[in-house]
Amino acid sequence: MKKFSSIIIGIVFFCVSIINIDVCYARSTKPNISARSAILYDVVEGKIVYSKNIYTKRPPASLTKIMTAIVVLDRLKLNRKVRVSRKASLSQPSKVYLRQGEYYSVKDLLYAMLLNSGNDAAVCLSEAVAGSEWKFVQLMNKRARSLGARKTHFINASGLPGKGQYSTAYDLAKIMKEAARYPFIRKAMGSKVHTIRRPNGKRIRLRNHNKLLWRYSKKVIGKTGYTCAAGRCYIGYATYGSRKMVVCVLNSRRMWADTRSLLDYVFGRDNSQIVFINKKLHGKTATKQIQRALHRAGCNPGKIDGKFGIKTLQAVFNFQRLCGLKVDGIVGTKTMSKLRKFM
């Protein structure tokens, strides 16, 4: 009888070990999103995968700068030098504190606008294109209409709040789809950090506000936005294999969680985020203990080196299934209580 039981257990361990983890998180139920408006749009298939109030007009905050970048690149060369006006230098934050009379290239100003969301850079670029921000806004609205964004109206190039500035999740998805056609926009938005120089040689270090560049395994370029009226907003362009998705959340209480939930809905659960959580929870010594316990439990964690990687995560998934625990990959209180029996 004992021999028979051992054979059954061995078969179970083998079957679990060959399961593709991504299958466990395949799309099943729709994600619970805190954002007041959200959309997930499949660019390749041309269909909406998820929607929530996608036609409701809302303040777009700094997502406005996506359209600003499109209009600028339609009309200016990247190496053109642009003078900072007094109006641009006095822009409200967020800004990179450009000084009146300084000269910067269009390329540098676009980096400042897309990574650090510099309102001063946006104003500077708008004036270079049209002579004034007001005239530039007319170009923005015309370009938006050409893309079919009919429920969108801009009043400035930066996204700062004001009466009559609005868009929808649906329209912003169309605008982001168009923006992804521009190689420079993709390159800039995909940069974690960048450095530009003032005319006096001093450096302005830029850091992308898009945290998914650090904490998501799939490639997601995008733009954040926030004002009191708009709440926290994000729009991104995600690629994974042959799939291309536009994701947008407006007025979200949990912006990054909402965005990841939507992307996980189509791509499968993101294991890199789970690894990141476990690394925060457990240091090197504790991770070694966990790895040894997993090994003794028959779940191979790979090399016992105190490094919580994908192989160790795979072992945690297997262990949680065998113990009847919630299979989330996180070594929390319940999982640790079971693992202690093997320590």
C-alpha positions as a Markdown table, in Angstrom:
| # | Residue | x | y | z |
|---|---|---|---|---|
| 1 | Met | 0.0 | 0.0 | 0.0 |
| 2 | Lys | 2.8 | 2.4 | 0.9 |
| 3 | Lys | 4.6 | 1.5 | -2.3 |
| 4 | Phe | 1.4 | 2.3 | -4.3 |
| 5 | Ser | 1.0 | 5.6 | -2.5 |
| 6 | Ser | 4.6 | 6.5 | -3.3 |
| 7 | Ile | 4.0 | 5.8 | -7.0 |
| 8 | Ile | 0.8 | 8.0 | -7.0 |
| 9 | Ile | 2.7 | 10.9 | -5.3 |
| 10 | Gly | 5.5 | 10.6 | -7.7 |
| 11 | Ile | 3.1 | 10.8 | -10.7 |
| 12 | Val | 1.5 | 13.9 | -9.2 |
| 13 | Phe | 4.8 | 15.6 | -8.7 |
| 14 | Phe | 5.8 | 14.8 | -12.3 |
| 15 | Cys | 2.6 | 16.1 | -13.7 |
| 16 | Val | 2.8 | 19.3 | -11.7 |
| 17 | Ser | 6.4 | 19.9 | -12.8 |
| 18 | Ile | 5.5 | 19.9 | -16.5 |
| 19 | Ile | 2.6 | 22.2 | -16.3 |
| 20 | Asn | 3.2 | 25.6 | -18.0 |
| 21 | Ile | 2.7 | 28.2 | -15.3 |
| 22 | Asp | 1.3 | 30.7 | -17.7 |
| 23 | Val | -1.7 | 28.4 | -18.4 |
| 24 | Cys | -2.7 | 28.7 | -14.7 |
| 25 | Tyr | -3.3 | 32.4 | -15.3 |
| 26 | Ala | -4.9 | 32.2 | -18.7 |
| 27 | Arg | -7.8 | 34.6 | -19.2 |
| 28 | Ser | -10.9 | 33.4 | -17.3 |
| 29 | Thr | -12.8 | 36.2 | -15.4 |
| 30 | Lys | -12.6 | 39.9 | -16.1 |
| 31 | Pro | -10.3 | 41.9 | -13.9 |
| 32 | Asn | -11.6 | 44.0 | -11.1 |
| 33 | Ile | -10.5 | 47.6 | -12.1 |
| 34 | Ser | -10.6 | 50.6 | -9.8 |
| 35 | Ala | -10.3 | 53.1 | -12.6 |
| 36 | Arg | -13.4 | 55.0 | -13.6 |
| 37 | Ser | -12.6 | 54.4 | -17.2 |
| 38 | Ala | -10.4 | 51.7 | -18.8 |
| 39 | Ile | -9.8 | 50.1 | -22.1 |
| 40 | Leu | -7.7 | 47.2 | -23.4 |
| 41 | Tyr | -7.4 | 47.3 | -27.2 |
| 42 | Asp | -5.9 | 44.6 | -29.4 |
| 43 | Val | -4.0 | 46.4 | -32.1 |
| 44 | Val | -3.4 | 43.4 | -34.3 |
| 45 | Glu | -7.0 | 42.1 | -34.3 |
| 46 | Gly | -8.5 | 45.6 | -34.1 |
| 47 | Lys | -10.9 | 44.7 | -31.3 |
| 48 | Ile | -11.7 | 45.9 | -27.8 |
| 49 | Val | -10.8 | 43.2 | -25.3 |
| 50 | Tyr | -11.9 | 45.0 | -22.1 |
| 51 | Ser | -13.9 | 48.2 | -21.7 |
| 52 | Lys | -15.3 | 50.3 | -18.8 |
| 53 | Asn | -16.9 | 53.7 | -19.5 |
| 54 | Ile | -14.7 | 54.0 | -22.6 |
| 55 | Tyr | -16.8 | 56.8 | -24.1 |
| 56 | Thr | -17.0 | 59.0 | -21.0 |
| 57 | Lys | -15.3 | 62.3 | -21.3 |
| 58 | Arg | -12.6 | 62.9 | -18.7 |
| 59 | Pro | -9.6 | 65.2 | -18.1 |
| 60 | Pro | -6.6 | 63.4 | -19.8 |
| 61 | Ala | -3.9 | 65.1 | -17.7 |
| 62 | Ser | -0.4 | 64.5 | -19.1 |
| 63 | Leu | -1.6 | 61.8 | -21.5 |
| 64 | Thr | -2.2 | 65.0 | -23.6 |
| 65 | Lys | 1.5 | 65.0 | -24.3 |
| 66 | Ile | 1.2 | 61.9 | -26.5 |
| 67 | Met | -0.7 | 64.1 | -29.0 |
| 68 | Thr | 1.8 | 66.9 | -28.5 |
| 69 | Ala | 4.7 | 64.5 | -29.5 |
| 70 | Ile | 2.8 | 63.4 | -32.6 |
| 71 | Val | 2.2 | 66.9 | -33.9 |
| 72 | Val | 5.8 | 68.0 | -33.1 |
| 73 | Leu | 7.3 | 65.0 | -35.0 |
| 74 | Asp | 5.0 | 65.7 | -37.9 |
| 75 | Arg | 6.5 | 69.2 | -38.3 |
| 76 | Leu | 10.0 | 69.5 | -36.7 |
| 77 | Lys | 13.3 | 67.8 | -37.2 |
| 78 | Leu | 14.9 | 66.3 | -34.1 |
| 79 | Asn | 18.1 | 68.3 | -34.3 |
| 80 | Arg | 16.4 | 71.7 | -34.6 |
| 81 | Lys | 17.3 | 74.1 | -31.8 |
| 82 | Val | 14.5 | 75.7 | -29.9 |
| 83 | Arg | 14.6 | 78.8 | -27.7 |
| 84 | Val | 12.9 | 78.7 | -24.3 |
| 85 | Ser | 10.4 | 81.5 | -23.9 |
| 86 | Arg | 9.4 | 83.3 | -20.7 |
| 87 | Lys | 6.0 | 81.6 | -20.8 |
| 88 | Ala | 7.6 | 78.2 | -21.1 |
| 89 | Ser | 10.0 | 78.8 | -18.2 |
| 90 | Leu | 7.1 | 79.9 | -16.0 |
| 91 | Ser | 5.1 | 76.7 | -16.6 |
| 92 | Gln | 3.5 | 75.0 | -13.6 |
| 93 | Pro | 5.1 | 71.6 | -12.5 |
| 94 | Ser | 5.8 | 69.0 | -13.4 |
| 95 | Lys | 8.7 | 70.6 | -15.2 |
| 96 | Val | 12.4 | 70.2 | -15.8 |
| 97 | Tyr | 13.1 | 73.9 | -15.0 |
| 98 | Leu | 14.2 | 75.2 | -18.4 |
| 99 | Arg | 15.4 | 78.7 | -18.2 |
| 100 | Gln | 14.3 | 81.6 | -20.4 |
| 101 | Gly | 16.7 | 82.2 | -23.3 |
| 102 | Glu | 18.3 | 78.7 | -23.2 |
| 103 | Tyr | 18.4 | 76.6 | -26.4 |
| 104 | Tyr | 17.6 | 72.9 | -26.6 |
| 105 | Ser | 17.1 | 70.5 | -29.5 |
| 106 | Val | 13.7 | 69.1 | -30.3 |
| 107 | Lys | 15.0 | 65.7 | -29.4 |
| 108 | Asp | 16.0 | 66.7 | -25.9 |
| 109 | Leu | 12.7 | 68.5 | -25.3 |
| 110 | Leu | 10.8 | 65.5 | -26.3 |
| 111 | Tyr | 12.7 | 63.3 | -23.9 |
| 112 | Ala | 12.1 | 65.8 | -21.1 |
| 113 | Met | 8.3 | 65.8 | -22.0 |
| 114 | Leu | 7.8 | 62.1 | -22.4 |
| 115 | Leu | 10.0 | 60.8 | -19.5 |
| 116 | Asn | 9.7 | 63.5 | -16.9 |
| 117 | Ser | 6.4 | 65.0 | -18.2 |
| 118 | Gly | 7.9 | 68.4 | -18.4 |
| 119 | Asn | 5.2 | 71.0 | -19.0 |
| 120 | Asp | 7.8 | 73.6 | -19.8 |
| 121 | Ala | 9.2 | 71.4 | -22.5 |
| 122 | Ala | 5.7 | 70.9 | -24.0 |
| 123 | Val | 5.1 | 74.6 | -24.1 |
| 124 | Cys | 8.5 | 75.2 | -25.7 |
| 125 | Leu | 7.8 | 72.7 | -28.4 |
| 126 | Ser | 4.3 | 74.0 | -29.1 |
| 127 | Glu | 5.7 | 77.5 | -29.7 |
| 128 | Ala | 8.4 | 76.2 | -31.9 |
| 129 | Val | 5.9 | 74.5 | -34.2 |
| 130 | Ala | 3.1 | 77.1 | -34.4 |
| 131 | Gly | 4.4 | 80.3 | -32.9 |
| 132 | Ser | 2.1 | 80.1 | -29.9 |
| 133 | Glu | 0.6 | 77.4 | -27.8 |
| 134 | Trp | -3.0 | 78.4 | -28.8 |
| 135 | Lys | -2.2 | 77.9 | -32.5 |
| 136 | Phe | -0.5 | 74.6 | -31.7 |
| 137 | Val | -3.6 | 73.4 | -29.9 |
| 138 | Gln | -5.6 | 73.9 | -33.1 |
| 139 | Leu | -3.2 | 71.5 | -34.8 |
| 140 | Met | -3.6 | 69.0 | -32.0 |
| 141 | Asn | -7.4 | 69.0 | -32.3 |
| 142 | Lys | -7.3 | 68.7 | -36.0 |
| 143 | Arg | -4.9 | 65.7 | -35.8 |
| 144 | Ala | -7.1 | 64.1 | -33.2 |
| 145 | Arg | -10.2 | 64.3 | -35.4 |
| 146 | Ser | -8.2 | 62.8 | -38.3 |
| 147 | Leu | -7.6 | 59.7 | -36.1 |
| 148 | Gly | -11.3 | 59.4 | -35.3 |
| 149 | Ala | -10.9 | 60.8 | -31.7 |
| 150 | Arg | -14.2 | 62.8 | -32.0 |
| 151 | Lys | -14.8 | 63.1 | -28.2 |
| 152 | Thr | -11.4 | 64.8 | -27.6 |
| 153 | His | -10.7 | 68.5 | -27.2 |
| 154 | Phe | -7.4 | 70.0 | -26.1 |
| 155 | Ile | -6.8 | 73.5 | -24.7 |
| 156 | Asn | -3.1 | 73.3 | -24.1 |
| 157 | Ala | -0.1 | 71.1 | -25.0 |
| 158 | Ser | 0.8 | 69.9 | -21.5 |
| 159 | Gly | -2.5 | 68.5 | -20.1 |
| 160 | Leu | -2.7 | 71.0 | -17.2 |
| 161 | Pro | -6.3 | 71.3 | -16.1 |
| 162 | Gly | -8.8 | 73.7 | -17.6 |
| 163 | Lys | -12.3 | 74.1 | -18.9 |
| 164 | Gly | -12.9 | 72.3 | -22.2 |
| 165 | Gln | -10.0 | 69.9 | -22.0 |
| 166 | Tyr | -11.2 | 66.3 | -22.2 |
| 167 | Ser | -10.9 | 63.0 | -23.9 |
| 168 | Thr | -12.1 | 59.4 | -23.5 |
| 169 | Ala | -10.3 | 56.1 | -22.9 |
| 170 | Tyr | -11.4 | 55.0 | -26.4 |
| 171 | Asp | -10.0 | 58.1 | -28.1 |
| 172 | Leu | -6.8 | 58.0 | -26.2 |
| 173 | Ala | -6.3 | 54.4 | -27.3 |
| 174 | Lys | -6.6 | 55.5 | -30.9 |
| 175 | Ile | -4.1 | 58.3 | -30.2 |
| 176 | Met | -1.6 | 55.8 | -28.6 |
| 177 | Lys | -2.0 | 53.4 | -31.4 |
| 178 | Glu | -0.9 | 56.2 | -33.8 |
| 179 | Ala | 1.9 | 57.3 | -31.5 |
| 180 | Ala | 3.4 | 53.8 | -31.5 |
| 181 | Arg | 4.0 | 54.2 | -35.3 |
| 182 | Tyr | 6.7 | 56.7 | -34.6 |
| 183 | Pro | 10.1 | 55.1 | -33.9 |
| 184 | Phe | 11.3 | 58.0 | -31.8 |
| 185 | Ile | 8.3 | 57.9 | -29.5 |
| 186 | Arg | 8.8 | 54.2 | -29.0 |
| 187 | Lys | 12.5 | 54.7 | -28.3 |
| 188 | Ala | 11.9 | 57.6 | -25.9 |
| 189 | Met | 9.1 | 56.0 | -24.0 |
| 190 | Gly | 11.1 | 52.8 | -23.7 |
| 191 | Ser | 14.0 | 54.5 | -22.1 |
| 192 | Lys | 14.3 | 54.1 | -18.3 |
| 193 | Val | 16.6 | 57.1 | -17.9 |
| 194 | His | 18.1 | 59.7 | -20.2 |
| 195 | Thr | 20.4 | 62.7 | -19.7 |
| 196 | Ile | 20.2 | 66.1 | -21.5 |
| 197 | Arg | 22.6 | 69.0 | -21.0 |
| 198 | Arg | 22.0 | 72.7 | -20.3 |
| 199 | Pro | 23.8 | 75.2 | -22.6 |
| 200 | Asn | 26.3 | 75.7 | -19.7 |
| 201 | Gly | 27.1 | 72.0 | -19.7 |
| 202 | Lys | 25.3 | 71.0 | -16.6 |
| 203 | Arg | 23.3 | 67.8 | -16.8 |
| 204 | Ile | 19.5 | 67.3 | -16.4 |
| 205 | Arg | 18.9 | 63.7 | -15.5 |
| 206 | Leu | 15.6 | 62.3 | -16.6 |
| 207 | Arg | 13.9 | 59.3 | -15.2 |
| 208 | Asn | 10.9 | 57.7 | -16.8 |
| 209 | His | 7.7 | 57.8 | -14.7 |
| 210 | Asn | 6.6 | 54.5 | -16.2 |
| 211 | Lys | 7.3 | 52.0 | -13.5 |
| 212 | Leu | 6.4 | 49.0 | -15.7 |
| 213 | Leu | 9.7 | 49.4 | -17.4 |
| 214 | Trp | 11.3 | 48.1 | -14.2 |
| 215 | Arg | 8.6 | 45.8 | -12.8 |
| 216 | Tyr | 6.9 | 44.0 | -15.7 |
| 217 | Ser | 8.4 | 41.3 | -17.8 |
| 218 | Lys | 6.6 | 42.2 | -21.0 |
| 219 | Lys | 7.6 | 45.4 | -22.9 |
| 220 | Val | 5.2 | 48.2 | -22.1 |
| 221 | Ile | 6.0 | 51.8 | -23.1 |
| 222 | Gly | 3.6 | 54.5 | -22.0 |
| 223 | Lys | 2.8 | 57.8 | -20.3 |
| 224 | Thr | 1.5 | 58.6 | -16.8 |
| 225 | Gly | -0.6 | 61.6 | -15.9 |
| 226 | Tyr | -2.1 | 63.2 | -12.8 |
| 227 | Thr | -4.1 | 66.2 | -11.8 |
| 228 | Cys | -6.6 | 66.5 | -8.9 |
| 229 | Ala | -9.4 | 66.6 | -11.5 |
| 230 | Ala | -8.1 | 63.7 | -13.6 |
| 231 | Gly | -6.9 | 61.4 | -10.9 |
| 232 | Arg | -4.1 | 59.0 | -11.7 |
| 233 | Cys | -4.0 | 58.1 | -15.4 |
| 234 | Tyr | -1.9 | 55.8 | -17.6 |
| 235 | Ile | -1.8 | 54.8 | -21.2 |
| 236 | Gly | 0.6 | 52.1 | -22.5 |
| 237 | Tyr | 1.5 | 50.1 | -25.6 |
| 238 | Ala | 2.4 | 46.6 | -24.8 |
| 239 | Thr | 4.0 | 43.9 | -27.0 |
| 240 | Tyr | 4.4 | 40.2 | -26.3 |
| 241 | Gly | 5.3 | 37.9 | -29.1 |
| 242 | Ser | 3.1 | 38.8 | -32.0 |
| 243 | Arg | 0.5 | 40.5 | -29.8 |
| 244 | Lys | 0.2 | 44.3 | -29.5 |
| 245 | Met | -2.1 | 45.9 | -27.0 |
| 246 | Val | -3.0 | 49.4 | -26.0 |
| 247 | Val | -4.0 | 49.8 | -22.3 |
| 248 | Cys | -5.5 | 52.9 | -20.7 |
| 249 | Val | -6.8 | 53.6 | -17.3 |
| 250 | Leu | -8.3 | 57.0 | -16.3 |
| 251 | Asn | -9.0 | 58.3 | -12.7 |
| 252 | Ser | -7.6 | 55.2 | -11.1 |
| 253 | Arg | -7.1 | 54.5 | -7.4 |
| 254 | Arg | -4.7 | 51.7 | -8.1 |
| 255 | Met | -3.1 | 52.8 | -11.4 |
| 256 | Trp | -0.3 | 50.2 | -11.6 |
| 257 | Ala | -2.4 | 47.3 | -10.2 |
| 258 | Asp | -5.1 | 48.1 | -12.6 |
| 259 | Thr | -2.7 | 48.3 | -15.6 |
| 260 | Arg | -1.1 | 45.0 | -14.6 |
| 261 | Ser | -4.4 | 43.3 | -14.1 |
| 262 | Leu | -5.5 | 44.3 | -17.6 |
| 263 | Leu | -2.3 | 43.1 | -19.2 |
| 264 | Asp | -2.3 | 39.9 | -17.2 |
| 265 | Tyr | -5.8 | 39.3 | -18.5 |
| 266 | Val | -4.5 | 38.8 | -22.0 |
| 267 | Phe | -0.8 | 37.9 | -21.5 |
| 268 | Gly | -1.1 | 35.7 | -18.5 |
| 269 | Arg | 0.1 | 36.4 | -14.9 |
| 270 | Asp | 3.4 | 38.3 | -14.9 |
| 271 | Asn | 5.8 | 36.1 | -13.0 |
| 272 | Ser | 8.5 | 38.9 | -12.7 |
| 273 | Gln | 6.2 | 40.9 | -10.4 |
| 274 | Ile | 5.7 | 37.9 | -8.1 |
| 275 | Val | 9.5 | 37.3 | -8.0 |
| 276 | Phe | 9.9 | 41.0 | -7.1 |
| 277 | Ile | 7.4 | 40.7 | -4.2 |
| 278 | Asn | 9.2 | 37.6 | -2.9 |
| 279 | Lys | 12.6 | 39.4 | -3.0 |
| 280 | Lys | 11.1 | 42.2 | -0.9 |
| 281 | Leu | 9.7 | 39.7 | 1.6 |
| 282 | His | 12.7 | 37.4 | 2.0 |
| 283 | Gly | 16.5 | 38.2 | 2.1 |
| 284 | Lys | 19.2 | 35.9 | 0.9 |
| 285 | Thr | 19.4 | 33.7 | 4.1 |
| 286 | Ala | 15.7 | 33.2 | 4.3 |
| 287 | Thr | 15.5 | 32.4 | 0.6 |
| 288 | Lys | 18.1 | 29.7 | 1.0 |
| 289 | Gln | 16.0 | 28.2 | 3.8 |
| 290 | Ile | 13.0 | 28.3 | 1.5 |
| 291 | Gln | 14.9 | 26.6 | -1.3 |
| 292 | Arg | 16.1 | 23.8 | 0.9 |
| 293 | Ala | 12.6 | 23.2 | 2.3 |
| 294 | Leu | 11.2 | 23.1 | -1.3 |
| 295 | His | 13.9 | 20.6 | -2.3 |
| 296 | Arg | 13.1 | 18.4 | 0.7 |
| 297 | Ala | 9.4 | 18.6 | -0.2 |
| 298 | Gly | 10.2 | 17.3 | -3.7 |
| 299 | Cys | 9.8 | 20.6 | -5.5 |
| 300 | Asn | 13.0 | 21.4 | -7.3 |
| 301 | Pro | 13.9 | 25.1 | -6.8 |
| 302 | Gly | 17.1 | 24.8 | -8.8 |
| 303 | Lys | 20.4 | 25.9 | -7.3 |
| 304 | Ile | 20.2 | 26.7 | -3.6 |
| 305 | Asp | 21.9 | 30.1 | -3.8 |
| 306 | Gly | 19.6 | 32.5 | -1.9 |
| 307 | Lys | 18.5 | 34.1 | -5.2 |
| 308 | Phe | 14.7 | 34.1 | -5.7 |
| 309 | Gly | 14.4 | 33.5 | -9.4 |
| 310 | Ile | 11.9 | 31.9 | -11.8 |
| 311 | Lys | 13.1 | 28.4 | -11.0 |
| 312 | Thr | 12.4 | 28.9 | -7.3 |
| 313 | Leu | 9.0 | 30.5 | -8.2 |
| 314 | Gln | 8.1 | 27.4 | -10.2 |
| 315 | Ala | 8.8 | 25.2 | -7.2 |
| 316 | Val | 6.7 | 27.5 | -5.0 |
| 317 | Phe | 3.8 | 27.1 | -7.4 |
| 318 | Asn | 4.1 | 23.4 | -7.4 |
| 319 | Phe | 4.4 | 23.2 | -3.6 |
| 320 | Gln | 1.3 | 25.4 | -3.1 |
| 321 | Arg | -0.8 | 23.2 | -5.5 |
| 322 | Leu | 0.3 | 20.0 | -3.7 |
| 323 | Cys | -0.6 | 21.6 | -0.3 |
| 324 | Gly | -4.0 | 22.8 | -1.4 |
| 325 | Leu | -2.9 | 26.5 | -0.9 |
| 326 | Lys | -3.8 | 29.5 | -3.1 |
| 327 | Val | -1.4 | 29.2 | -6.0 |
| 328 | Asp | -0.2 | 32.8 | -6.1 |
| 329 | Gly | 3.6 | 32.1 | -6.0 |
| 330 | Ile | 4.0 | 34.4 | -2.9 |
| 331 | Val | 5.8 | 32.8 | 0.1 |
| 332 | Gly | 3.5 | 34.4 | 2.7 |
| 333 | Thr | 2.4 | 33.3 | 6.1 |
| 334 | Lys | 0.4 | 30.2 | 5.1 |
| 335 | Thr | 3.0 | 28.9 | 2.6 |
| 336 | Met | 5.8 | 29.4 | 5.1 |
| 337 | Ser | 3.8 | 27.5 | 7.8 |
| 338 | Lys | 3.7 | 24.5 | 5.4 |
| 339 | Leu | 7.3 | 24.9 | 4.4 |
| 340 | Arg | 8.5 | 24.9 | 8.0 |
| 341 | Lys | 7.7 | 21.2 | 8.2 |
| 342 | Phe | 10.6 | 20.6 | 5.8 |
| 343 | Met | 13.1 | 23.0 | 7.3 |
